[in-house]
Amino acid sequence: MVIVLVIGYFGVAALAGFFPFKAAAAVAPPTPTPTPLPTFTSTPTPSPSSSTAKPSSSASSSATGSPSLSPLGNLLPSHITANTADSCSQEPSDADVASGESGEELCDLTQNRDVAESYVLYAGFPTESLATTYFNSVLTANGMKVTQGSCHNLTLVTASDGSSQYCENTYTATNTKSSSGSDFVFTGNPSFALGDSNAVSSLNVCSDVNSVDVLGFTDPTYAAVGIAISCLGTEQDQEVNSAFLAGDFFLGS
């Protein structure tokens, strides 16, 4: 009877997979390691640290001018700032008369009864060459050419539009450390173009006059251009020119 039971157990165990006939665990095939796809990345250019970066070169004050180092508002001449009737303000960038300016100041002298000029505009640039470019663009836009007439004694010639007169010369201002540059005197059309669609006639007291007097000059010491404007309705070119020759409009004076 015992033998029969033992034989029966082995038969059942073989069918059911019991000991000692338990099936071996299936071995899972190894999972292959995927080969990474190539990637293309740009190699960043390292930015120099503050200890290794080369300092930018600084140009001399006579070449690049102080407007790049100091606001124009700090350089306005005492001829303007000393009178409480005058007011000067920094113009926003959207009112710039030329591209590339480092600053622009407009001084309103309309409440000052002791001067002929109504406004004085200063445009500063980072380099003297940019200031000269702007000055020459004003000449061209208003029908003027270089070396015409005499601005020292106001011998004027007719502008290309036939409605205005002007002179354009170089100058040496001995009362401002012998600085030299170029200047013009213009009398006539109130739509005188200041640059970038800005005209003298857009200024408040200049909007309803038949004639304006304008004096422009380069101020190489500060890489700037100054423009004095009279809108009194009567010719004031002689008075404005006298103020210029006296050194009243030079920055830093």
LUMPA-53036 format. One record per residue (C-alpha): residue in three letters; x, y, z; residue number from 1. Coordinates in nm, 4 decimals. Layout:
   code          X          Y          Z   pos
    ala          X          Y          Z   NUM
...
***
This chain:
   code          X          Y          Z   pos
    met     0.0000     0.0000     0.0000     1
    val     0.2863     0.2312     0.0885     2
    ile     0.4612     0.1490    -0.2376     3
    val     0.1458     0.2304    -0.4323     4
    leu     0.1149     0.5726    -0.2581     5
    val     0.4808     0.6571    -0.3234     6
    ile     0.4504     0.5678    -0.6900     7
    gly     0.1275     0.7731    -0.7125     8
    tyr     0.2949     1.0783    -0.5501     9
    phe     0.5836     1.0766    -0.7993    10
    gly     0.3380     1.0562    -1.0861    11
    val     0.1362     1.3530    -0.9617    12
    ala     0.4540     1.5524    -0.8750    13
    ala     0.5912     1.4998    -1.2238    14
    leu     0.2689     1.6371    -1.3763    15
    ala     0.2272     1.9304    -1.1328    16
    gly     0.5920     2.0310    -1.1164    17
    phe     0.6307     1.9672    -0.7446    18
    phe     0.9622     1.8724    -0.5840    19
    pro     1.1713     1.7159    -0.7168    20
    phe     1.0229     1.7860    -1.0600    21
    lys     0.9796     2.1685    -1.0181    22
    ala     1.0539     2.3438    -1.3467    23
    ala     1.3548     2.5693    -1.3546    24
    ala     1.2790     2.9410    -1.3732    25
    ala     1.2970     3.0789    -1.7229    26
    val     1.6037     3.2910    -1.7851    27
    ala     1.5111     3.6267    -1.9409    28
    pro     1.7315     3.7231    -2.2332    29
    pro     1.9593     4.0214    -2.1609    30
    thr     1.8128     4.3617    -2.2471    31
    pro     2.0342     4.5178    -2.5118    32
    thr     2.1826     4.8614    -2.4267    33
    pro     2.0617     5.1112    -2.6899    34
    thr     2.3299     5.2884    -2.8855    35
    pro     2.2895     5.6649    -2.8247    36
    leu     2.2099     5.8794    -3.1261    37
    pro     2.4645     6.1520    -3.2130    38
    thr     2.3739     6.5040    -3.1055    39
    phe     2.5021     6.8346    -3.2395    40
    thr     2.5627     7.1075    -2.9878    41
    ser     2.7368     7.4361    -3.0352    42
    thr     3.0401     7.5003    -2.8259    43
    pro     2.9746     7.8151    -2.6247    44
    thr     3.2326     8.0872    -2.6432    45
    pro     3.3479     8.1579    -2.2892    46
    ser     3.2905     8.5119    -2.1792    47
    pro     3.5955     8.6713    -2.0203    48
    ser     3.5799     8.7324    -1.6501    49
    ser     3.6181     9.0770    -1.5121    50
    ser     3.9755     8.9967    -1.4189    51
    thr     4.0732     8.9011    -1.7740    52
    ala     3.8525     9.1256    -1.9855    53
    lys     4.0362     9.3984    -2.1704    54
    pro     3.9205     9.7461    -2.0770    55
    ser     3.7751     9.9519    -2.3579    56
    ser     3.9974    10.2308    -2.4730    57
    ser     3.8930    10.5786    -2.3693    58
    ala     3.9425    10.8544    -2.6212    59
    ser     4.0729    11.1934    -2.5305    60
    ser     3.8311    11.4654    -2.4303    61
    ser     3.9145    11.6663    -2.7409    62
    ala     3.8340    11.3747    -2.9710    63
    thr     3.5257    11.2175    -2.8217    64
    gly     3.4032    11.4981    -2.6025    65
    ser     3.2577    11.5150    -2.2574    66
    pro     2.8951    11.4368    -2.3505    67
    ser     2.9928    11.0693    -2.3510    68
    leu     3.1326    11.1131    -1.9990    69
    ser     2.9093    11.3777    -1.8481    70
    pro     2.5474    11.4788    -1.9169    71
    leu     2.5093    11.7835    -2.1381    72
    gly     2.3052    11.9406    -1.8605    73
    asn     2.6241    11.9699    -1.6537    74
    leu     2.8058    12.1518    -1.9325    75
    leu     2.5563    12.4210    -2.0279    76
    pro     2.7136    12.7695    -2.0381    77
    ser     2.6591    13.0064    -1.7511    78
    his     2.5343    13.2649    -2.0014    79
    ile     2.2178    13.0529    -2.0084    80
    thr     2.2005    12.8838    -1.6698    81
    ala     2.2806    13.1928    -1.4622    82
    asn     1.9515    13.3573    -1.5596    83
    thr     1.6466    13.2248    -1.3775    84
    ala     1.4268    13.3250    -1.6720    85
    asp     1.5944    13.0542    -1.8803    86
    ser     1.5007    12.6895    -1.8527    87
    cys     1.6835    12.3898    -2.0001    88
    ser     1.5694    12.0308    -2.0177    89
    gln     1.7034    11.7047    -2.1478    90
    glu     1.5183    11.5962    -2.4585    91
    pro     1.3885    11.2368    -2.4765    92
    ser     1.5470    11.0039    -2.7301    93
    asp     1.2404    11.0162    -2.9542    94
    ala     1.3036    11.3897    -2.9969    95
    asp     1.6650    11.3471    -3.1076    96
    val     1.7551    11.5537    -3.4123    97
    ala     2.0142    11.2965    -3.5234    98
    ser     2.0875    10.9303    -3.4758    99
    gly     2.3728    10.8269    -3.2511   100
    glu     2.3414    11.1156    -3.0090   101
    ser     2.4779    11.0793    -2.6587   102
    gly     2.2472    11.3530    -2.5327   103
    glu     2.0345    11.6501    -2.6303   104
    glu     1.9379    11.9617    -2.4340   105
    leu     1.6904    12.2313    -2.5324   106
    cys     1.7121    12.5637    -2.3534   107
    asp     1.4101    12.7930    -2.3601   108
    leu     1.5043    13.1603    -2.3347   109
    thr     1.1683    13.3011    -2.4432   110
    gln     1.1058    13.4599    -2.1011   111
    asn     1.4435    13.6333    -2.1022   112
    arg     1.3984    13.9828    -2.2419   113
    asp     1.7719    14.0581    -2.2376   114
    val     1.8769    13.8213    -2.5165   115
    ala     1.7953    13.7914    -2.8862   116
    glu     1.7852    13.4125    -2.8971   117
    ser     1.4601    13.2293    -2.8221   118
    tyr     1.6037    12.8776    -2.7927   119
    val     1.9437    12.7143    -2.7840   120
    leu     1.9679    12.3471    -2.8767   121
    tyr     2.2666    12.1288    -2.7927   122
    ala     2.3238    11.7883    -2.9515   123
    gly     2.6091    11.5828    -2.8072   124
    phe     2.7761    11.2860    -2.9733   125
    pro     3.0213    11.0143    -2.8660   126
    thr     3.2736    11.1244    -3.1321   127
    glu     3.3648    11.4479    -3.3026   128
    ser     3.3164    11.2916    -3.6473   129
    leu     2.9498    11.2192    -3.5678   130
    ala     2.9009    11.5785    -3.4567   131
    thr     3.0549    11.7023    -3.7816   132
    thr     2.8315    11.4690    -3.9818   133
    tyr     2.5234    11.6140    -3.8129   134
    phe     2.6426    11.9718    -3.8670   135
    asn     2.6968    11.9058    -4.2381   136
    ser     2.3548    11.7417    -4.2687   137
    val     2.1936    12.0594    -4.1339   138
    leu     2.3769    12.2625    -4.3973   139
    thr     2.2584    12.0368    -4.6780   140
    ala     1.8993    12.0160    -4.5548   141
    asn     1.8684    12.3939    -4.5566   142
    gly     2.0324    12.4717    -4.8905   143
    met     2.3689    12.5807    -4.7510   144
    lys     2.7254    12.5003    -4.8539   145
    val     3.0577    12.5296    -4.6741   146
    thr     3.2834    12.8341    -4.7030   147
    gln     3.0235    13.0830    -4.8221   148
    gly     3.0099    13.4521    -4.7382   149
    ser     3.1601    13.5744    -4.4134   150
    cys     3.0144    13.5008    -4.0708   151
    his     3.2569    13.7373    -3.9022   152
    asn     3.1051    14.0486    -4.0562   153
    leu     2.7813    13.8835    -4.1743   154
    thr     2.8320    13.8960    -4.5462   155
    leu     2.5535    13.6606    -4.6541   156
    val     2.4797    13.4681    -4.9735   157
    thr     2.1496    13.3324    -5.1012   158
    ala     2.0529    12.9766    -5.0070   159
    ser     1.9591    12.7305    -5.2794   160
    asp     1.5847    12.7708    -5.2156   161
    gly     1.6110    13.1447    -5.2871   162
    ser     1.4128    13.2395    -4.9765   163
    ser     1.6949    13.2605    -4.7239   164
    gln     2.0462    13.3939    -4.6788   165
    tyr     2.3428    13.2540    -4.4920   166
    cys     2.7155    13.2352    -4.4376   167
    glu     2.9341    12.9394    -4.3403   168
    asn     3.2956    12.9563    -4.2218   169
    thr     3.5453    12.8161    -3.9793   170
    tyr     3.6112    13.0051    -3.6575   171
    thr     3.8654    13.0263    -3.3806   172
    ala     3.7309    13.1372    -3.0450   173
    thr     4.0256    13.2785    -2.8537   174
    asn     3.8119    13.3336    -2.5448   175
    thr     3.7398    12.9585    -2.5199   176
    lys     4.0984    12.8291    -2.5116   177
    ser     4.1358    12.8880    -2.8857   178
    ser     3.8904    12.6144    -2.9768   179
    ser     3.8162    12.6045    -3.3471   180
    gly     3.5360    12.4618    -3.5543   181
    ser     3.2715    12.5558    -3.8091   182
    asp     2.9717    12.7848    -3.7824   183
    phe     2.6904    12.9225    -3.9953   184
    val     2.4417    13.2059    -3.9690   185
    phe     2.1060    13.1693    -4.1414   186
    thr     1.8165    13.4090    -4.1794   187
    gly     1.4914    13.3333    -4.3563   188
    asn     1.2617    13.0297    -4.3875   189
    pro     1.0939    12.9454    -4.0494   190
    ser     1.0753    12.5807    -4.1572   191
    phe     1.4496    12.5524    -4.1000   192
    ala     1.5232    12.1802    -4.0627   193
    leu     1.6965    12.0752    -3.7419   194
    gly     1.7054    11.7087    -3.8390   195
    asp     1.4926    11.3949    -3.8186   196
    ser     1.1737    11.5798    -3.9226   197
    asn     1.2171    11.8445    -3.6515   198
    ala     1.1794    12.2011    -3.7746   199
    val     1.2304    12.5360    -3.6030   200
    ser     0.8656    12.6148    -3.6789   201
    ser     0.7612    12.3343    -3.4424   202
    leu     0.8941    12.5310    -3.1439   203
    asn     0.6249    12.7253    -2.9614   204
    val     0.7179    13.0855    -3.0295   205
    cys     0.8488    13.0013    -3.3764   206
    ser     0.5233    12.8594    -3.5110   207
    asp     0.3738    13.1878    -3.6268   208
    val     0.6590    13.3977    -3.7636   209
    asn     0.7636    13.4712    -4.1205   210
    ser     1.1374    13.4588    -4.0640   211
    val     1.3831    13.3065    -3.8193   212
    asp     1.7513    13.3591    -3.7458   213
    val     1.9609    13.0514    -3.6751   214
    leu     2.3255    13.0168    -3.5792   215
    gly     2.4865    12.6733    -3.5668   216
    phe     2.8369    12.5742    -3.4625   217
    thr     3.0489    12.2734    -3.3836   218
    asp     3.1983    12.2580    -3.0353   219
    pro     3.4859    12.0104    -3.0833   220
    thr     3.5967    12.0270    -2.7206   221
    tyr     3.2784    11.8425    -2.6278   222
    ala     3.1937    11.6677    -2.9591   223
    ala     2.8734    11.8672    -2.9816   224
    val     2.6758    12.0969    -3.2069   225
    gly     2.5031    12.4059    -3.0711   226
    ile     2.2164    12.5811    -3.2487   227
    ala     2.0902    12.9212    -3.1341   228
    ile     1.7489    13.0253    -3.2678   229
    ser     1.5761    13.3619    -3.2693   230
    cys     1.2049    13.3805    -3.3491   231
    leu     1.1361    13.7432    -3.2591   232
    gly     0.9976    13.8099    -3.6043   233
    thr     1.2625    14.0715    -3.6840   234
    glu     1.6143    14.0106    -3.8019   235
    gln     1.8312    13.9245    -3.5051   236
    asp     2.1187    13.7559    -3.6868   237
    gln     2.3629    14.0308    -3.5905   238
    glu     2.2751    14.0072    -3.2202   239
    val     2.2881    13.6273    -3.2128   240
    asn     2.6194    13.6258    -3.3995   241
    ser     2.7660    13.8777    -3.1568   242
    ala     2.6704    13.6533    -2.8647   243
    phe     2.8407    13.3617    -3.0371   244
    leu     3.1589    13.5567    -3.1057   245
    ala     3.1594    13.6598    -2.7406   246
    gly     3.1682    13.2911    -2.6442   247
    asp     2.8260    13.2900    -2.4787   248
    phe     2.7088    12.9594    -2.6290   249
    phe     3.0104    12.7344    -2.5770   250
    leu     2.9626    12.4323    -2.3527   251
    gly     3.1592    12.4409    -2.0297   252
    ser     3.1904    12.8193    -2.0348   253
***
